[in-house]
Amino acid sequence: MDLPVVLTFGLGIILLFLVARLFFGSLRLVGRLIWNALLGGALLYLINLVGANVGLHLPLNPITALVVGFLGIPGVILLLVLQYLLV
């Protein structure tokens, strides 16, 4: 085999590895965001369900949905602290 063919083949393997790593890394990030959104949404639902008995309610609007979707459980805690401090 010629040296340029071997170098081109090696470069192709390296590029394929880098593209695969980038693709699967972004899939991991999307999966983590989905998991955070599901856990945060479930906690928000439970807080609104149980908190109705004690007067605790977090409204569901686009801002709270974004905070809970991106941050998950810490986002719900953040919203509870903000509501406590502002009300």
C-alpha positions as CSV (number, residue, x, y, z in Angstrom):
1,M,0.0,0.0,0.0
2,D,1.0,3.5,-0.6
3,L,1.7,5.9,2.3
4,P,-0.9,8.4,1.2
5,V,-3.6,5.7,1.2
6,V,-2.7,4.6,4.7
7,L,-2.6,8.2,6.0
8,T,-6.0,8.9,4.3
9,F,-7.5,5.8,5.8
10,G,-6.1,6.7,9.3
11,L,-7.5,10.3,8.9
12,G,-10.9,8.9,8.0
13,I,-10.9,6.6,11.0
14,I,-10.0,9.6,13.3
15,L,-12.7,11.8,11.7
16,L,-15.3,9.0,12.1
17,F,-14.4,8.6,15.8
18,L,-14.7,12.4,16.4
19,V,-18.0,12.6,14.6
20,A,-19.4,9.6,16.6
21,R,-18.2,11.1,19.8
22,L,-19.8,14.4,19.1
23,F,-23.1,12.7,18.1
24,F,-23.3,10.5,21.2
25,G,-22.2,13.3,23.5
26,S,-25.1,15.4,22.3
27,L,-27.5,12.5,22.7
28,R,-26.3,12.1,26.2
29,L,-27.1,15.8,26.9
30,V,-30.5,15.5,25.3
31,G,-31.2,12.4,27.4
32,R,-30.2,14.2,30.6
33,L,-32.4,17.2,29.8
34,I,-35.4,14.8,29.1
35,W,-34.7,13.0,32.4
36,N,-34.5,16.3,34.3
37,A,-37.7,17.5,32.8
38,L,-39.6,14.4,33.7
39,L,-38.4,14.3,37.3
40,G,-39.0,18.0,37.7
41,G,-42.4,17.8,36.2
42,A,-43.4,14.9,38.4
43,L,-42.1,16.8,41.5
44,L,-44.0,19.9,40.4
45,Y,-47.2,17.9,40.0
46,L,-46.7,16.3,43.4
47,I,-46.1,19.6,45.1
48,N,-49.2,21.1,43.5
49,L,-51.2,18.0,44.5
50,V,-50.1,17.7,48.1
51,G,-49.5,21.4,48.6
52,A,-53.1,22.3,47.8
53,N,-54.0,21.1,51.3
54,V,-51.5,23.5,53.0
55,G,-51.8,26.4,50.6
56,L,-48.7,25.8,48.6
57,H,-49.0,26.1,44.8
58,L,-46.6,26.7,42.0
59,P,-48.3,27.9,38.9
60,L,-47.6,26.2,35.6
61,N,-46.7,28.8,33.0
62,P,-44.0,29.0,30.3
63,I,-41.4,30.4,32.7
64,T,-41.8,27.7,35.4
65,A,-41.9,25.0,32.7
66,L,-38.6,26.2,31.3
67,V,-37.0,26.4,34.7
68,V,-38.2,22.9,35.7
69,G,-37.4,21.5,32.2
70,F,-33.8,22.7,32.3
71,L,-32.9,22.3,35.9
72,G,-35.2,19.5,37.0
73,I,-35.6,19.0,40.8
74,P,-33.2,21.9,41.7
75,G,-35.4,24.1,39.5
76,V,-38.5,23.2,41.5
77,I,-36.6,23.9,44.7
78,L,-35.5,27.3,43.2
79,L,-39.1,28.2,42.4
80,L,-40.2,27.2,45.9
81,V,-37.5,29.4,47.4
82,L,-38.4,32.3,45.1
83,Q,-42.0,32.0,45.9
84,Y,-41.3,32.0,49.6
85,L,-39.0,35.0,49.4
86,L,-41.3,37.1,47.1
87,V,-44.7,36.3,48.6
